[in-house]
Amino acid sequence: MTEPLRVACIGMGWWSDVLADAMKRSDKLDIVACFTRSPDKRAAFAKKYGCRPVATYEEVLADPQIEAIVNTTPNDVHLPTTRQAAAAGKHVFLDKPIANNVSQGREITEICAKAGVVLALGYQRRRESHFRWIKRQIEAGVFGKTVNAEANISRDRFGKIDLNSWRYQAAGMPGGVMLQIGIHYTDVLTYLMGPVKAVRGQSSQLVLPGDNPDVASLILEHESGALSTLNASYASASEYYLMNIYGKDATAYYDMHNGLRVLKRGENKPVAVPAADNDTFVEELEEFAAACRGGPKPEVGGEYATTSLAVVRAGILSAREGRRVEVAEILKND
């Protein structure tokens, strides 16, 4: 049996616990150390997950026992923390987005490639079993030509946000709700409908305090000519997820309350499709561990994650300037 990948977690926020909980559900990864600047936070994390609190990041990187870094630090320090990790020969798992701009995403990707370390990005939504099923049907030709899609990703953050957190500040999360959660579904739309060529976007700040949009909408123009729409909100009364995929020969309907259904051409009523809950976090982390052990490359690496970021950045620029923005423009200039 292959030894578990020995990892250190850096950045002790609520998402670090989500990933650490997933690693505890797996026998493929072992959390051996943790670091964050706050002694209290790292002590609490170390106690909860049975690992060693480390006083400096440099000490983490100097430890030959540690093979990889699971990094949930703020977006704007992904580059320096990854640069240090790669220089120390440590593999890197980064939560999305890869960075706050394309140039940093590209640099992160190049640094890891040159150092020969694995870089994986946390895009767990595409792994949900209902989306995997739709993808298989599209590839099998069941949908015919895909022509349109609509998606919604909404959460209730009213009265729940900490304005001291980088996640809710324009400086730390430029674009607000679209970069923080909307990017999950721009990824799924790309996964199912193909690469995005251009974006039109609008955003508003309607309910939440601070300096960032809490509602945003995108129209995505895919390279195939298909169009899709995405609405993302932190100002809704409840959590909600929707993804409808329309093809010439079949349509898939998914929402969090009614599950997955499919309607084929000539039929009058959609048919429910069983889709078991799967542990997407464990799947992506075990895939990372396997890649670090010489297995296949992670499904989502730095190059794709940089392009994924560019799609959202195109929407942000479109909302600001009121024009259609091609992804290629962002990849060239951001």
C-alpha positions in Angstrom: 0.0 0.0 0.0 1.3 3.5 -0.9 2.2 5.6 2.0 -0.2 8.6 2.6 1.0 11.9 1.2 2.4 14.0 4.1 1.0 17.5 3.9 1.1 20.8 5.8 -1.9 23.1 5.7 -1.2 26.8 5.5 -3.9 29.5 6.1 -6.2 28.7 8.9 -9.6 29.9 7.8 -12.9 28.1 7.6 -12.0 26.6 4.2 -8.9 25.1 5.7 -11.1 23.0 7.9 -13.3 21.9 5.0 -10.3 20.5 3.3 -8.8 19.1 6.5 -12.0 17.3 7.3 -11.9 15.8 3.8 -8.3 14.6 4.3 -9.4 13.0 7.5 -12.0 11.0 5.5 -9.2 9.7 3.3 -6.3 7.3 3.9 -4.3 8.8 1.1 -3.2 12.0 2.9 -1.8 12.7 6.3 -1.8 16.2 7.8 1.5 16.4 9.7 1.9 20.2 10.2 0.1 23.5 10.0 1.1 27.2 9.8 -0.7 30.5 10.0 0.5 33.8 11.5 -1.9 33.6 14.4 -0.6 31.3 17.2 -4.1 30.8 18.5 -5.5 29.7 15.2 -2.7 27.3 14.4 -2.8 25.8 17.9 -6.6 25.3 17.5 -6.1 23.7 14.1 -3.3 21.5 15.3 -5.4 20.3 18.3 -8.4 19.6 16.1 -6.5 17.6 13.4 -3.8 16.1 15.4 -0.9 17.8 13.6 2.1 19.9 14.7 1.8 23.7 14.8 4.8 25.4 13.2 5.9 28.9 14.0 7.1 29.9 10.5 6.4 29.0 6.9 10.2 28.7 6.4 10.2 25.9 9.0 7.4 24.1 7.2 9.4 24.2 3.9 12.6 23.1 5.5 11.0 19.9 6.9 11.9 17.0 4.7 9.0 15.0 6.0 6.5 17.4 4.5 5.9 16.5 0.8 3.1 18.9 -0.1 1.3 22.1 0.9 -2.5 22.5 1.0 -2.8 26.3 0.6 -5.9 28.2 1.6 -4.2 31.6 2.1 -5.7 34.7 0.6 -5.7 34.9 -3.2 -3.1 37.7 -3.3 -0.4 35.6 -1.5 -0.9 32.5 -3.6 2.1 33.6 -5.7 4.7 34.2 -3.0 3.7 31.1 -0.9 3.7 28.9 -4.0 7.0 30.3 -5.2 8.6 29.3 -1.8 6.9 25.9 -1.8 8.1 25.1 -5.3 11.6 26.2 -4.5 11.6 23.8 -1.6 10.4 21.0 -3.8 6.9 20.8 -2.2 3.8 20.0 -4.3 1.0 22.5 -4.0 -2.8 22.2 -3.8 -4.4 25.7 -4.1 -8.0 26.6 -3.6 -9.6 28.4 -6.5 -9.1 31.0 -7.9 -5.4 30.5 -8.7 -4.8 34.3 -8.1 -6.5 37.6 -8.4 -5.1 38.3 -11.9 -4.0 36.3 -14.9 -0.3 37.3 -14.8 0.1 35.9 -11.3 -1.8 32.8 -12.3 0.5 32.2 -15.2 3.6 32.8 -13.0 2.3 30.3 -10.4 1.9 27.7 -13.2 5.3 28.3 -14.7 7.1 28.2 -11.3 5.6 24.8 -10.5 6.3 23.4 -13.9 10.0 24.5 -13.8 10.4 23.1 -10.3 8.8 19.8 -11.3 6.2 19.9 -8.6 2.5 19.1 -8.9 0.1 22.0 -8.9 -3.6 21.3 -8.4 -6.6 23.6 -8.1 -9.7 23.1 -6.0 -12.6 23.1 -8.4 -14.8 20.5 -6.8 -18.2 21.4 -8.3 -17.4 19.9 -11.7 -16.9 16.5 -9.9 -20.5 16.3 -8.6 -22.1 13.1 -9.9 -24.9 14.8 -11.8 -22.5 16.9 -13.8 -20.3 13.9 -14.5 -23.4 12.1 -15.8 -24.3 15.0 -18.1 -20.8 15.2 -19.4 -20.8 11.5 -20.3 -24.1 11.9 -22.1 -22.8 14.9 -24.1 -19.7 13.0 -25.1 -21.8 10.0 -26.1 -23.9 12.2 -28.5 -27.1 12.0 -26.5 -27.6 15.7 -26.4 -26.6 16.3 -30.0 -25.3 19.9 -30.4 -25.3 21.8 -27.2 -26.9 25.2 -27.8 -27.6 26.9 -24.5 -27.3 26.7 -20.7 -28.5 28.6 -17.6 -27.1 28.5 -14.2 -27.6 30.0 -10.8 -25.4 29.8 -7.7 -26.8 31.7 -4.7 -26.1 31.9 -1.0 -27.5 33.9 1.9 -24.8 36.1 3.4 -27.1 38.7 4.9 -25.8 39.5 8.4 -23.2 36.7 8.1 -20.2 38.4 6.6 -17.1 39.7 8.3 -15.9 42.8 6.6 -12.4 42.3 8.0 -12.1 39.1 6.0 -10.2 39.4 2.7 -13.0 37.2 1.1 -15.5 40.2 1.4 -13.2 43.0 0.3 -12.6 44.3 -3.2 -8.9 44.3 -2.6 -8.8 40.6 -1.6 -11.6 39.3 -3.8 -12.0 41.7 -6.8 -15.4 41.1 -8.5 -17.0 40.0 -5.3 -19.5 37.2 -5.5 -18.6 36.3 -9.1 -15.0 35.6 -8.3 -15.7 33.9 -5.0 -18.5 31.5 -5.9 -19.6 32.3 -9.5 -16.3 30.9 -10.8 -17.4 27.4 -9.7 -20.2 27.5 -12.2 -18.3 29.3 -15.0 -16.0 26.2 -14.6 -19.0 23.8 -14.8 -20.4 25.6 -17.8 -17.0 25.4 -19.5 -16.7 21.7 -18.6 -20.1 20.9 -20.1 -20.4 23.5 -22.9 -16.8 24.0 -24.0 -14.3 26.9 -23.8 -15.6 30.4 -23.4 -14.7 33.0 -26.1 -16.2 36.2 -24.7 -18.3 37.5 -21.8 -20.8 40.2 -21.1 -21.3 41.0 -17.4 -23.2 43.2 -15.0 -23.0 43.4 -11.2 -24.7 45.2 -8.4 -24.4 45.8 -4.6 -27.9 45.6 -3.2 -28.0 44.1 0.3 -24.6 43.5 1.8 -22.3 46.2 3.3 -18.7 46.7 2.1 -17.2 47.6 -1.3 -18.0 44.5 -3.4 -20.8 43.3 -5.6 -23.3 40.9 -4.0 -25.2 40.1 -7.2 -23.7 39.5 -10.7 -24.8 38.1 -14.0 -22.8 36.9 -17.0 -23.6 35.9 -20.6 -21.0 33.5 -21.8 -20.3 33.1 -25.5 -18.7 29.7 -26.0 -16.3 28.9 -28.8 -18.9 26.5 -30.3 -21.3 29.4 -30.7 -23.5 28.2 -27.8 -24.6 30.8 -25.2 -25.0 30.4 -21.5 -26.0 32.6 -18.6 -24.9 32.6 -15.0 -26.4 34.4 -12.1 -24.5 34.5 -8.8 -25.8 36.1 -5.5 -24.9 36.6 -1.9 -28.1 38.6 -1.4 -30.7 35.8 -1.8 -33.0 34.5 1.0 -31.6 31.0 0.7 -28.9 28.8 -0.8 -29.7 27.6 -4.3 -28.0 25.9 -7.2 -29.3 25.4 -10.7 -27.8 24.1 -14.0 -29.9 23.5 -17.1 -28.1 22.3 -20.2 -30.0 22.5 -23.5 -29.0 20.4 -26.6 -30.6 19.8 -30.0 -31.7 16.3 -28.9 -31.9 16.4 -25.1 -32.1 18.7 -22.1 -30.8 18.2 -18.6 -32.4 20.0 -15.7 -30.6 20.1 -12.3 -31.4 22.0 -9.2 -30.5 21.3 -5.6 -34.1 20.6 -4.5 -35.3 18.4 -7.3 -32.0 16.7 -8.4 -31.3 15.7 -12.0 -33.8 15.1 -14.8 -33.5 14.7 -18.5 -35.9 15.3 -21.4 -35.2 13.8 -24.8 -36.6 15.1 -28.1 -40.1 13.8 -28.7 -40.8 13.1 -25.0 -43.3 15.1 -23.0 -42.0 14.8 -19.4 -38.5 14.8 -18.0 -37.3 11.6 -16.4 -35.5 11.6 -13.1 -31.9 10.4 -13.2 -30.4 8.9 -10.0 -27.2 10.7 -9.0 -25.7 9.6 -5.8 -23.9 12.1 -3.5 -20.2 11.8 -3.9 -17.4 13.2 -1.8 -15.9 15.7 -4.3 -13.4 17.1 -1.8 -11.9 13.7 -1.1 -11.8 12.9 -4.8 -9.9 16.0 -5.7 -7.4 15.7 -2.8 -6.8 12.0 -3.5 -6.2 12.8 -7.2 -3.7 15.4 -6.0 -2.0 12.8 -3.8 -1.8 10.3 -6.6 -0.3 12.9 -8.9 2.4 13.6 -6.3 3.2 9.9 -6.3 3.7 9.9 -10.1 0.1 9.3 -11.2 -1.8 11.2 -13.9 -1.8 15.0 -13.8 -4.7 16.6 -11.8 -7.8 17.3 -13.8 -7.5 21.0 -13.0 -4.0 22.4 -13.2 -2.5 25.8 -13.4 -3.0 26.5 -17.1 -6.7 25.7 -17.1 -7.2 27.6 -13.8 -5.6 30.7 -15.3 -8.0 30.6 -18.2 -10.9 30.0 -15.8 -9.8 33.1 -13.9 -9.7 35.0 -17.2 -13.3 34.2 -17.9 -14.4 35.8 -14.6 -12.0 38.7 -15.1 -13.6 39.3 -18.5 -17.0 39.5 -16.9 -15.7 42.0 -14.3 -14.2 44.2 -17.0 -17.4 44.0 -19.0 -19.5 45.1 -16.1 -17.1 48.0 -15.5 -16.9 49.2 -19.1 -20.3 48.1 -20.5 -18.9 46.1 -23.4 -18.3 42.6 -24.7 -14.9 41.4 -23.6 -13.0 38.5 -25.2 -11.2 36.1 -22.9 -8.1 36.4 -25.2 -7.9 40.1 -24.3 -7.7 39.3 -20.6 -5.2 36.5 -21.2 -3.0 39.0 -23.0 -3.4 42.1 -20.8 -4.4 41.1 -17.2 
